[in-house]
Amino acid sequence: MRQIILDTETTGLDPNQGHRVIEVAAVEMVNRRLTGMHLHRYVNPEREVDPGAMQVHGITNEFLQDKPRFADVAQEFVDFIQGAELVIHNAPFDVGFLDMELRLLGMSPLKTWCEGVTDTLAMAKAMRPGQRNNLDALCRHYGVDNAARTLHGALLDCELLAAVYLAMTRGQETLSIGLDAARADARPLGHVRPRPVMLPASGEELAAHAALLQAIDRESKGACLWCRSEEAV
């Protein structure tokens, strides 16, 4: 499975107010392994960067003056993500900006170039309700070293998100490994498995079991159903 971890930086918060993409990064992962292939471009937005946005990512108007326009990198971008599943933190934000940039060029929206979008922010909220689920918080939770992240940067954020995503979905990998092992252990039709051997509990184990039930019965003021069941046997 080919996945692209994707992130953007922008001049502001709302593409509907004329804000534009100024940085786009995409990191390739195949079968849950980073391939080392990535796309990273700074973009001249042909407008000023909002001071508030500049404080977040540190990208200045002067730095962007000699960079290509999005029109110059658009085809390279869609070629890189073509046919992959996109993994994005707070996907509606990035998808909204990229769709706007593509629309301005008369190109099809993002969904026509990729095989779907996974929003890791939505995943994190479902897994960790009521907790902070920004990228820094998730790095701390999953033990991902983000010491180099003093400002937002699309390429670094992609690399951090890749590590976080793998940690968030590690159970899926474990399940897959378990299924593979089950397939490897599969027997041909007609194979008879040996009858399981039943080992009776020892006297010491039975006494410990009875003591535990009595303790539960005392704590629950006589409401332990297991004790009633044992008495009825």
C-alpha positions as CSV (number, residue, x, y, z in Angstrom):
1,M,0.0,0.0,0.0
2,R,1.4,3.4,-1.0
3,Q,0.7,6.3,1.4
4,I,1.8,9.9,1.3
5,I,2.2,11.9,4.5
6,L,1.4,15.5,3.5
7,D,1.5,18.9,5.1
8,T,1.3,22.6,4.0
9,E,2.1,26.0,5.4
10,T,0.1,29.0,4.3
11,T,-0.1,32.8,4.5
12,G,-3.1,32.6,6.8
13,L,-6.0,30.5,8.0
14,D,-8.7,30.8,5.4
15,P,-8.4,30.1,1.6
16,N,-11.7,31.8,1.1
17,Q,-10.2,35.1,2.3
18,G,-7.5,34.8,-0.4
19,H,-4.8,33.1,1.7
20,R,-2.4,30.9,-0.2
21,V,-0.1,27.9,0.1
22,I,3.6,28.9,0.7
23,E,5.1,25.4,1.5
24,V,4.1,21.9,0.6
25,A,5.8,18.7,1.6
26,A,4.9,15.0,0.9
27,V,6.7,12.0,2.2
28,E,6.3,8.5,0.7
29,M,5.5,5.4,2.7
30,V,5.0,2.0,1.1
31,N,3.8,-0.9,3.2
32,R,4.3,1.1,6.4
33,R,8.0,1.8,5.6
34,L,9.4,5.2,4.6
35,T,11.0,4.9,1.2
36,G,13.2,8.1,1.4
37,M,11.3,9.6,-1.5
38,H,9.7,13.0,-0.8
39,L,8.6,16.2,-2.4
40,H,9.3,19.6,-0.8
41,R,8.6,23.0,-2.3
42,Y,8.4,26.5,-1.1
43,V,5.9,28.6,-3.1
44,N,5.6,32.3,-3.8
45,P,2.0,33.1,-2.8
46,E,1.9,36.4,-4.7
47,R,0.6,38.1,-1.6
48,E,1.8,39.0,1.9
49,V,2.1,36.5,4.7
50,D,0.0,37.4,7.8
51,P,2.1,38.3,10.8
52,G,0.3,35.7,12.9
53,A,1.1,32.9,10.4
54,M,4.7,34.1,10.2
55,Q,5.0,33.6,14.0
56,V,3.9,30.0,13.6
57,H,6.2,28.9,10.7
58,G,8.8,31.6,10.5
59,I,8.6,31.9,6.7
60,T,9.0,35.5,5.6
61,N,7.9,37.5,2.6
62,E,11.5,38.2,1.6
63,F,12.3,34.4,1.7
64,L,9.4,33.6,-0.7
65,Q,10.1,36.3,-3.3
66,D,12.3,34.2,-5.6
67,K,10.4,31.0,-5.1
68,P,8.2,29.4,-7.9
69,R,4.5,29.9,-7.9
70,F,2.1,27.1,-7.2
71,A,1.4,26.9,-10.9
72,D,5.0,26.0,-11.5
73,V,4.9,23.0,-9.1
74,A,1.3,21.8,-9.4
75,Q,1.9,19.1,-11.9
76,E,4.9,17.8,-10.1
77,F,2.8,17.7,-6.9
78,V,-0.1,15.8,-8.3
79,D,2.2,13.4,-10.1
80,F,3.9,12.6,-6.8
81,I,0.6,11.9,-4.9
82,Q,-1.2,10.2,-7.8
83,G,-2.9,7.0,-6.7
84,A,-1.8,7.1,-3.1
85,E,-3.7,7.4,0.2
86,L,-3.0,10.8,1.8
87,V,-2.3,10.9,5.6
88,I,-2.8,14.5,6.9
89,H,-3.1,16.0,10.4
90,N,-6.2,18.2,10.4
91,A,-6.9,17.2,6.8
92,P,-9.8,19.7,6.1
93,F,-7.3,22.6,6.5
94,D,-4.7,21.3,4.0
95,V,-7.2,19.8,1.6
96,G,-9.1,23.1,1.5
97,F,-6.0,25.1,0.6
98,L,-4.8,22.6,-2.0
99,D,-8.2,22.4,-3.6
100,M,-8.3,26.1,-3.9
101,E,-4.8,26.2,-5.5
102,L,-5.8,23.5,-8.0
103,R,-9.1,25.3,-8.8
104,L,-7.3,28.5,-9.6
105,L,-5.3,26.6,-12.2
106,G,-8.4,24.9,-13.6
107,M,-7.2,21.5,-12.3
108,S,-9.3,18.8,-10.7
109,P,-9.6,18.7,-6.9
110,L,-7.3,16.7,-4.7
111,K,-9.7,13.7,-4.3
112,T,-9.4,12.9,-8.1
113,W,-5.6,12.5,-7.8
114,C,-5.4,10.3,-4.7
115,E,-7.1,7.2,-3.3
116,G,-8.6,8.8,-0.2
117,V,-7.5,10.9,2.7
118,T,-6.9,9.8,6.3
119,D,-7.2,12.6,8.9
120,T,-4.9,11.7,11.9
121,L,-6.5,14.5,14.0
122,A,-9.9,12.9,13.7
123,M,-8.3,9.5,14.5
124,A,-6.5,10.9,17.6
125,K,-9.7,12.6,18.9
126,A,-11.5,9.2,18.6
127,M,-8.7,7.4,20.4
128,R,-7.9,10.2,23.0
129,P,-11.2,12.1,23.6
130,G,-10.9,15.2,25.7
131,Q,-7.1,15.4,25.4
132,R,-4.8,17.7,23.4
133,N,-4.2,16.1,20.0
134,N,-2.0,18.5,18.2
135,L,1.2,17.1,16.7
136,D,3.4,18.1,19.6
137,A,1.0,16.4,22.1
138,L,0.9,13.2,20.0
139,C,4.7,13.2,19.7
140,R,4.9,13.3,23.5
141,H,2.3,10.6,23.9
142,Y,3.9,8.2,21.5
143,G,7.5,8.9,22.4
144,V,8.4,10.6,19.1
145,D,11.4,12.9,19.4
146,N,10.2,16.4,18.3
147,A,13.1,18.4,19.8
148,A,14.0,19.9,16.4
149,R,10.4,21.3,16.0
150,T,10.8,24.9,17.3
151,L,8.6,26.2,14.4
152,H,6.1,24.6,12.1
153,G,7.8,23.3,8.9
154,A,6.0,21.1,6.4
155,L,8.8,18.6,5.7
156,L,9.7,18.1,9.4
157,D,6.0,17.9,10.3
158,C,5.5,15.2,7.7
159,E,8.4,13.1,9.1
160,L,7.0,13.5,12.7
161,L,3.5,12.7,11.6
162,A,4.7,9.5,9.8
163,A,6.2,8.3,13.1
164,V,3.1,9.2,15.0
165,Y,0.8,7.6,12.4
166,L,2.8,4.3,12.6
167,A,2.5,4.4,16.4
168,M,-1.2,5.1,16.3
169,T,-1.9,2.2,13.9
170,R,0.5,-0.3,15.4
171,G,-2.4,-2.5,16.4
172,Q,-3.3,-2.9,12.8
173,E,0.2,-4.1,12.0
174,T,0.1,-6.5,14.9
175,L,-3.3,-7.8,13.7
176,S,-1.8,-8.3,10.2
177,I,1.2,-10.2,11.6
178,G,-1.2,-12.4,13.6
179,L,-3.2,-13.2,10.5
180,D,-0.1,-14.0,8.6
181,A,1.0,-16.4,11.3
182,A,-2.4,-18.0,11.4
183,R,-2.2,-18.5,7.6
184,A,1.2,-20.0,7.9
185,D,-0.1,-22.4,10.6
186,A,-3.1,-23.4,8.6
187,R,-3.7,-27.1,8.0
188,P,-5.0,-28.8,4.9
189,L,-8.7,-29.7,4.9
190,G,-9.2,-33.0,6.5
191,H,-6.4,-32.6,9.0
192,V,-7.5,-33.7,12.5
193,R,-6.1,-31.6,15.4
194,P,-5.3,-33.5,18.6
195,R,-7.8,-33.4,21.4
196,P,-6.9,-30.8,24.0
197,V,-5.7,-32.1,27.3
198,M,-7.7,-31.0,30.4
199,L,-5.6,-30.4,33.5
200,P,-7.6,-30.3,36.8
201,A,-6.9,-27.5,39.3
202,S,-4.7,-28.5,42.2
203,G,-6.0,-28.4,45.8
204,E,-3.9,-25.2,46.4
205,E,-5.4,-23.5,43.4
206,L,-8.9,-24.4,44.4
207,A,-8.3,-23.1,47.9
208,A,-6.9,-19.8,46.5
209,H,-9.9,-19.5,44.2
210,A,-12.4,-20.0,47.1
211,A,-10.5,-17.4,49.2
212,L,-10.7,-14.9,46.4
213,L,-14.5,-15.4,46.0
214,Q,-15.0,-15.0,49.7
215,A,-13.1,-11.7,49.7
216,I,-15.2,-10.4,46.7
217,D,-18.4,-11.5,48.5
218,R,-17.4,-9.6,51.6
219,E,-16.5,-6.4,49.7
220,S,-19.8,-6.6,47.7
221,K,-21.8,-7.3,50.9
222,G,-23.0,-10.7,49.7
223,A,-23.7,-9.8,46.1
224,C,-21.1,-12.1,44.6
225,L,-23.0,-14.3,42.1
226,W,-20.0,-16.6,41.7
227,C,-20.4,-17.6,45.4
228,R,-24.1,-18.3,45.0
229,S,-23.2,-20.4,41.9
230,E,-20.6,-22.4,43.8
231,E,-23.1,-23.1,46.6
232,A,-25.6,-24.3,44.2
233,V,-23.2,-26.9,42.6
